[in-house]
Amino acid sequence: MPHDAEAWLAERGIEREPIRVAPAPPAHEPDATASGPVPADRDGPPVSAREATRLAQQAAADTALVDAERASHPDPAEPRLEDEVAAAVAYVRRSTSGAPQSVGRLREKLADRGHPAVVIDLALERAQREGVVDDHAMAAALVDERRRKGHAPARIRRDLAGRGFTDDVLDPLLASAEAEDLEAAAFDLAQRRADGLSGVPAESAYRRVAAYVARRGYPDGLARKVAREAVFAARESERAAGH
């Protein structure tokens, strides 16, 4: 029957594929699925499961020992944390030598230079301990300076916030200024400016005073109001008095 089947296939031009049988593995190679001792290698004696566990534990202990040794003797080519902090503090000293700067602004600059957050925190803490950076003292000096120049509290807060000072620093320093009568403060500023323009025509003096008050941070409407009072009301009073 097999011969007839082959002839039938040959008459129809169908080639029969040969059947391939994989060779059996050599008798000396162990079956991977068989349970039993784990061989140490192909040439050595077999290793028991307990021995294999002991060897794995020993290898882990050796790795931990090597890691500890590396930690105690770091690679000199890798920068140490202390060195990075010292470099950041040195930059803070250079950066503040010309003009004081806030912690917030210095934090931005250090981040731009690629220092990680932990280095920035430690460097700024050290700079504050050394007195290189003092947000409260510097902000107090700036607030006092701007108040003497007649700047409105809103402008002072805006300017100092732009320099990196936070509300917790600015709030106590500006509390008294922000509690004052805003219109009274603006009028006082306008009157002082108008006194220096007594020889200037009234319309021109009015425009200068209004612009001056507005530049100090007071609202435009308020600036025009106090400028009008300071210029025209004062000159009307002088004319009425016969000056």
One Martini backbone bead per residue (centre of mass of N, CA, C, O) as a GRO file, in nm:
protein
  243
    1MET     BB    1   0.056   0.060  -0.023
    2PRO     BB    2   0.285   0.269  -0.007
    3HIS     BB    3   0.372   0.224  -0.304
    4ASP     BB    4   0.102   0.321  -0.434
    5ALA     BB    5   0.111   0.607  -0.315
    6GLU     BB    6   0.372   0.693  -0.450
    7ALA     BB    7   0.275   0.651  -0.743
    8TRP     BB    8   0.034   0.845  -0.728
    9LEU     BB    9   0.210   1.096  -0.671
   10ALA     BB   10   0.398   1.076  -0.921
   11GLU     BB   11   0.177   1.099  -1.149
   12ARG     BB   12   0.107   1.405  -1.016
   13GLY     BB   13   0.381   1.561  -0.925
   14ILE     BB   14   0.422   1.476  -0.621
   15GLU     BB   15   0.638   1.558  -0.373
   16ARG     BB   16   0.784   1.385  -0.122
   17GLU     BB   17   0.856   1.448   0.198
   18PRO     BB   18   1.084   1.392   0.413
   19ILE     BB   19   1.145   1.237   0.712
   20ARG     BB   20   1.258   1.392   1.008
   21VAL     BB   21   1.485   1.286   1.268
   22ALA     BB   22   1.584   1.360   1.564
   23PRO     BB   23   1.840   1.325   1.752
   24ALA     BB   24   1.947   1.190   2.020
   25PRO     BB   25   2.073   1.251   2.304
   26PRO     BB   26   2.321   1.206   2.480
   27ALA     BB   27   2.367   1.012   2.756
   28HIS     BB   28   2.560   1.225   2.923
   29GLU     BB   29   2.325   1.426   2.909
   30PRO     BB   30   2.122   1.601   3.097
   31ASP     BB   31   1.810   1.662   3.189
   32ALA     BB   32   1.659   1.971   3.239
   33THR     BB   33   1.395   1.844   3.394
   34ALA     BB   34   1.555   1.716   3.591
   35SER     BB   35   1.605   1.630   3.903
   36GLY     BB   36   1.871   1.755   4.112
   37PRO     BB   37   2.174   1.816   4.096
   38VAL     BB   38   2.384   2.088   4.044
   39PRO     BB   39   2.609   2.161   3.827
   40ALA     BB   40   2.900   2.330   3.822
   41ASP     BB   41   2.999   2.179   3.557
   42ARG     BB   42   3.091   1.974   3.301
   43ASP     BB   43   3.362   1.868   3.473
   44GLY     BB   44   3.242   1.874   3.741
   45PRO     BB   45   3.085   1.832   4.017
   46PRO     BB   46   2.804   1.825   4.166
   47VAL     BB   47   2.557   2.056   4.303
   48SER     BB   48   2.380   2.138   4.552
   49ALA     BB   49   2.126   2.334   4.653
   50ARG     BB   50   2.263   2.432   4.914
   51GLU     BB   51   2.532   2.514   4.782
   52ALA     BB   52   2.412   2.719   4.584
   53THR     BB   53   2.299   2.910   4.802
   54ARG     BB   54   2.569   2.969   4.941
   55LEU     BB   55   2.710   3.092   4.693
   56ALA     BB   56   2.508   3.326   4.650
   57GLN     BB   57   2.552   3.460   4.928
   58GLN     BB   58   2.855   3.507   4.893
   59ALA     BB   59   2.834   3.689   4.644
   60ALA     BB   60   2.666   3.915   4.781
   61ALA     BB   61   2.875   3.980   5.000
   62ASP     BB   62   3.103   4.060   4.808
   63THR     BB   63   2.956   4.295   4.673
   64ALA     BB   64   2.909   4.465   4.930
   65LEU     BB   65   3.211   4.495   4.997
   66VAL     BB   66   3.289   4.648   4.740
   67ASP     BB   67   3.095   4.887   4.775
   68ALA     BB   68   3.211   4.983   5.048
   69GLU     BB   69   3.496   5.036   4.943
   70ARG     BB   70   3.416   5.252   4.735
   71ALA     BB   71   3.285   5.451   4.938
   72SER     BB   72   3.557   5.491   5.112
   73HIS     BB   73   3.699   5.510   4.801
   74PRO     BB   74   3.662   5.735   4.598
   75ASP     BB   75   3.664   5.866   4.301
   76PRO     BB   76   3.862   6.134   4.216
   77ALA     BB   77   3.699   6.209   3.946
   78GLU     BB   78   3.464   6.250   4.134
   79PRO     BB   79   3.256   6.468   4.265
   80ARG     BB   80   3.204   6.604   4.562
   81LEU     BB   81   2.977   6.747   4.760
   82GLU     BB   82   3.164   6.947   4.904
   83ASP     BB   83   3.282   7.068   4.644
   84GLU     BB   84   3.016   7.170   4.523
   85VAL     BB   85   2.940   7.358   4.756
   86ALA     BB   86   3.194   7.535   4.748
   87ALA     BB   87   3.148   7.637   4.459
   88ALA     BB   88   2.871   7.770   4.513
   89VAL     BB   89   2.964   7.967   4.734
   90ALA     BB   90   3.171   8.116   4.560
   91TYR     BB   91   2.960   8.227   4.364
   92VAL     BB   92   2.795   8.388   4.568
   93ARG     BB   93   3.022   8.581   4.645
   94ARG     BB   94   3.066   8.699   4.363
   95SER     BB   95   2.766   8.786   4.304
   96THR     BB   96   2.759   8.980   4.585
   97SER     BB   97   2.997   9.192   4.566
   98GLY     BB   98   2.840   9.426   4.407
   99ALA     BB   99   2.543   9.308   4.494
  100PRO     BB  100   2.283   9.232   4.651
  101GLN     BB  101   2.098   8.918   4.700
  102SER     BB  102   1.865   8.696   4.681
  103VAL     BB  103   1.782   8.378   4.734
  104GLY     BB  104   1.601   8.339   4.487
  105ARG     BB  105   1.804   8.440   4.272
  106LEU     BB  106   2.037   8.244   4.345
  107ARG     BB  107   1.884   7.985   4.290
  108GLU     BB  108   1.849   8.034   3.988
  109LYS     BB  109   2.151   8.058   3.914
  110LEU     BB  110   2.242   7.778   4.015
  111ALA     BB  111   2.052   7.617   3.833
  112ASP     BB  112   2.169   7.731   3.563
  113ARG     BB  113   2.460   7.592   3.639
  114GLY     BB  114   2.371   7.278   3.736
  115HIS     BB  115   2.285   7.253   4.021
  116PRO     BB  116   2.170   7.071   4.253
  117ALA     BB  117   1.946   7.097   4.505
  118VAL     BB  118   2.128   7.005   4.742
  119VAL     BB  119   2.355   7.211   4.685
  120ILE     BB  120   2.189   7.470   4.703
  121ASP     BB  121   2.090   7.443   4.993
  122LEU     BB  122   2.371   7.424   5.131
  123ALA     BB  123   2.492   7.688   5.017
  124LEU     BB  124   2.276   7.888   5.130
  125GLU     BB  125   2.308   7.815   5.425
  126ARG     BB  126   2.605   7.899   5.445
  127ALA     BB  127   2.574   8.194   5.344
  128GLN     BB  128   2.387   8.278   5.581
  129ARG     BB  129   2.582   8.211   5.815
  130GLU     BB  130   2.809   8.416   5.690
  131GLY     BB  131   2.639   8.679   5.569
  132VAL     BB  132   2.613   8.693   5.252
  133VAL     BB  133   2.305   8.631   5.315
  134ASP     BB  134   2.016   8.874   5.376
  135ASP     BB  135   1.699   8.928   5.322
  136HIS     BB  136   1.595   9.117   5.543
  137ALA     BB  137   1.813   9.340   5.539
  138MET     BB  138   1.793   9.407   5.237
  139ALA     BB  139   1.489   9.470   5.218
  140ALA     BB  140   1.487   9.698   5.427
  141ALA     BB  141   1.676   9.888   5.270
  142LEU     BB  142   1.503   9.905   5.009
  143VAL     BB  143   1.245  10.013   5.132
  144ASP     BB  144   1.366  10.272   5.251
  145GLU     BB  145   1.474  10.392   4.989
  146ARG     BB  146   1.195  10.399   4.834
  147ARG     BB  147   1.041  10.572   5.037
  148ARG     BB  148   1.227  10.827   5.007
  149LYS     BB  149   1.141  10.840   4.686
  150GLY     BB  150   0.810  10.780   4.681
  151HIS     BB  151   0.721  10.499   4.664
  152ALA     BB  152   0.489  10.285   4.625
  153PRO     BB  153   0.403   9.995   4.772
  154ALA     BB  154   0.334   9.838   4.511
  155ARG     BB  155   0.608   9.887   4.373
  156ILE     BB  156   0.792   9.768   4.584
  157ARG     BB  157   0.680   9.485   4.577
  158ARG     BB  158   0.727   9.432   4.276
  159ASP     BB  159   1.033   9.482   4.265
  160LEU     BB  160   1.120   9.274   4.490
  161ALA     BB  161   0.990   9.026   4.366
  162GLY     BB  162   1.171   9.043   4.106
  163ARG     BB  163   1.434   8.983   4.311
  164GLY     BB  164   1.316   8.727   4.508
  165PHE     BB  165   1.117   8.821   4.714
  166THR     BB  166   0.911   8.728   4.960
  167ASP     BB  167   0.626   8.773   5.143
  168ASP     BB  168   0.749   8.700   5.426
  169VAL     BB  169   0.947   8.948   5.399
  170LEU     BB  170   0.756   9.194   5.301
  171ASP     BB  171   0.513   9.225   5.488
  172PRO     BB  172   0.645   9.361   5.748
  173LEU     BB  173   0.784   9.602   5.581
  174LEU     BB  174   0.485   9.705   5.441
  175ALA     BB  175   0.258   9.747   5.648
  176SER     BB  176   0.269  10.056   5.710
  177ALA     BB  177   0.250  10.163   5.418
  178GLU     BB  178  -0.026  10.010   5.345
  179ALA     BB  179  -0.186  10.173   5.585
  180GLU     BB  180  -0.183  10.421   5.442
  181ASP     BB  181  -0.279  10.702   5.282
  182LEU     BB  182  -0.260  10.714   4.949
  183GLU     BB  183  -0.347  11.006   4.875
  184ALA     BB  184  -0.170  11.158   5.076
  185ALA     BB  185   0.099  11.052   4.968
  186ALA     BB  186   0.062  11.158   4.678
  187PHE     BB  187   0.028  11.459   4.745
  188ASP     BB  188   0.297  11.504   4.883
  189LEU     BB  189   0.461  11.436   4.631
  190ALA     BB  190   0.335  11.651   4.442
  191GLN     BB  191   0.406  11.903   4.607
  192ARG     BB  192   0.714  11.873   4.604
  193ARG     BB  193   0.731  11.889   4.294
  194ALA     BB  194   0.582  12.161   4.248
  195ASP     BB  195   0.783  12.346   4.405
  196GLY     BB  196   1.007  12.300   4.166
  197LEU     BB  197   0.779  12.443   3.941
  198SER     BB  198   0.705  12.755   3.975
  199GLY     BB  199   0.830  12.862   3.681
  200VAL     BB  200   0.622  12.685   3.545
  201PRO     BB  201   0.378  12.633   3.367
  202ALA     BB  202   0.092  12.489   3.465
  203GLU     BB  203   0.050  12.269   3.249
  204SER     BB  204   0.338  12.161   3.253
  205ALA     BB  205   0.350  12.099   3.556
  206TYR     BB  206   0.118  11.900   3.564
  207ARG     BB  207   0.241  11.683   3.378
  208ARG     BB  208   0.496  11.631   3.544
  209VAL     BB  209   0.364  11.552   3.811
  210ALA     BB  210   0.190  11.317   3.710
  211ALA     BB  211   0.427  11.148   3.600
  212TYR     BB  212   0.586  11.128   3.862
  213VAL     BB  213   0.372  10.982   4.034
  214ALA     BB  214   0.330  10.738   3.843
  215ARG     BB  215   0.629  10.635   3.853
  216ARG     BB  216   0.594  10.564   4.171
  217GLY     BB  217   0.306  10.375   4.152
  218TYR     BB  218   0.062  10.534   4.099
  219PRO     BB  219  -0.227  10.583   3.988
  220ASP     BB  220  -0.325  10.774   3.730
  221GLY     BB  221  -0.574  10.912   3.849
  222LEU     BB  222  -0.436  11.002   4.111
  223ALA     BB  223  -0.205  11.162   3.984
  224ARG     BB  224  -0.384  11.379   3.849
  225LYS     BB  225  -0.532  11.482   4.096
  226VAL     BB  226  -0.282  11.574   4.272
  227ALA     BB  227  -0.158  11.757   4.056
  228ARG     BB  228  -0.387  11.959   4.034
  229GLU     BB  229  -0.382  12.046   4.330
  230ALA     BB  230  -0.078  12.125   4.351
  231VAL     BB  231  -0.088  12.339   4.119
  232PHE     BB  232  -0.362  12.503   4.094
  233ALA     BB  233  -0.436  12.550   4.390
  234ALA     BB  234  -0.175  12.694   4.469
  235ARG     BB  235  -0.195  12.929   4.255
  236GLU     BB  236  -0.466  13.039   4.343
  237SER     BB  237  -0.377  13.113   4.628
  238GLU     BB  238  -0.159  13.316   4.540
  239ARG     BB  239  -0.345  13.510   4.382
  240ALA     BB  240  -0.539  13.569   4.619
  241ALA     BB  241  -0.287  13.687   4.793
  242GLY     BB  242  -0.111  13.870   4.573
  243HIS     BB  243   0.152  13.718   4.426
   0.00000   0.00000   0.00000
